[in-house]
Amino acid sequence: MTNKPIDLRSDTVTQPTLAMRNAMMEAPLGDDVWGDDPTVNALQERCAALFGKKDACFVPSGTMANQLAIRSQTQPGDEIIIHGESHIVRYEAGGAAALSGCSFAIVEGARGFFTPDDVKELFRPDDFHFGRSSLVSLENTHNRGGGSIWPIQQLRDVCEVSHSLGLHTHLDGARIWHAIIESELDAATWGAPFDTISACFSKGLGCPAGSIVVGNKETIHAVRRFRKMFGGTMRQSGILAGAANFALDNHLERLKTDHIHAKTLARGLHAIDGVACDAETTDTNLVFFDIDKMLGDGASFCRKLWENGVLAEALDSQRIRFVTHLDVTEPEIERAIQITADICKHVSK
Ligand SMILES: Cc1ncc(COP(=O)(O)O)c(C=O)c1O
């Protein structure tokens, strides 16, 4: 193989650009455990202002950001109302149970969305037999929902009903940046209905690590305490916050390009016999497609893709995900479509 592999496994595979590395090198540093890293402080203030909240806390990962938001807004024995396909439910190693003692009240719904009625139905009245409903968690964009962007009014309605029932609301906004750019609604608009929001710098924004949790002073005070308890405090973390500040300045607007690439991919995949892919519901940079059983299962199909220079992951038996990002070019997108089409033709012969 002469070409470098086209890595569509995730937007987390991006390498920091030279300009980002320079920004990291130049970032003034302190010791964030003492609260005097100026770059971390600047990033936290910037993110709190962006999302229209009072405070923010910089943490190593999206998983930790979500788990801290949960720990800070629940007590052991509580229930979290959440979509069953959410990252928090599926991919955080049972953290909500292990770290916060919470169980899930699972909602279902197409594309990762649900309704105010779903919340009302799962809400537990005050009765000592029941776990206490305390938190509703949404994900936007929704990863397994296909990078889907919540309809803003539906999201507001869900949060309004949740608050009226006395529940806290959390947004797993690992990829909220994509929703902001695609919808042209700003961070404060998406953030307004929530008590806490987590957002990642290490996905579409191209940083090596780092996430933020935003919320009110009291909650973020608790987040800082639990960050220490969970082992997530860092020292000269301005080196990472420097990357995040650079990304907010330079990598936000360009997400539009990733979305255009994703649409191109989805349309190209849709045109292949044996592949089902809906360009209409490909809202952002995650492209999900289903392969016909005659093409084998997702895992064996991915092995063929890998052998032919396209790296991707099967998420279910017939379902595969391609992710566009900073390090994939338009010609590579075209080549990925061609390679997928060639494999399908070859296998179905
Ligand atoms: C929706 C969502 N939330 C949270 C995370 C966790 O982020 P991290 O890998 O930084 O822990 C991910 C990671 O892919 C994600 O897709």
PDBQT file of the ligand as one rigid body, heavy atoms in Angstrom, charges set to zero:
ROOT
HETATM    1  C1  LIG A 401     -20.714  11.693  23.187  1.00  0.00    +0.000 C 
HETATM    2  C2  LIG A 401     -19.434  11.419  23.916  1.00  0.00    +0.000 A 
HETATM    3  N1  LIG A 401     -19.329  11.741  25.204  1.00  0.00    +0.000 NA
HETATM    4  C3  LIG A 401     -18.211  11.539  25.907  1.00  0.00    +0.000 A 
HETATM    5  C4  LIG A 401     -17.110  10.974  25.316  1.00  0.00    +0.000 A 
HETATM    6  C5  LIG A 401     -15.898  10.686  26.171  1.00  0.00    +0.000 C 
HETATM    7  O1  LIG A 401     -14.767  11.392  25.820  1.00  0.00    +0.000 OA
HETATM    8  P1  LIG A 401     -13.315  10.853  26.251  1.00  0.00    +0.000 P 
HETATM    9  O2  LIG A 401     -12.935   9.831  25.235  1.00  0.00    +0.000 OA
HETATM   10  O3  LIG A 401     -12.468  12.095  26.184  1.00  0.00    +0.000 OA
HETATM   11  O4  LIG A 401     -13.395  10.302  27.618  1.00  0.00    +0.000 OA
HETATM   12  C6  LIG A 401     -17.163  10.603  23.961  1.00  0.00    +0.000 A 
HETATM   13  C7  LIG A 401     -15.975   9.990  23.319  1.00  0.00    +0.000 C 
HETATM   14  O5  LIG A 401     -15.991   9.609  22.189  1.00  0.00    +0.000 OA
HETATM   15  C8  LIG A 401     -18.360  10.829  23.247  1.00  0.00    +0.000 A 
HETATM   16  O6  LIG A 401     -18.482  10.484  21.967  1.00  0.00    +0.000 OA
ENDROOT
TORSDOF 0
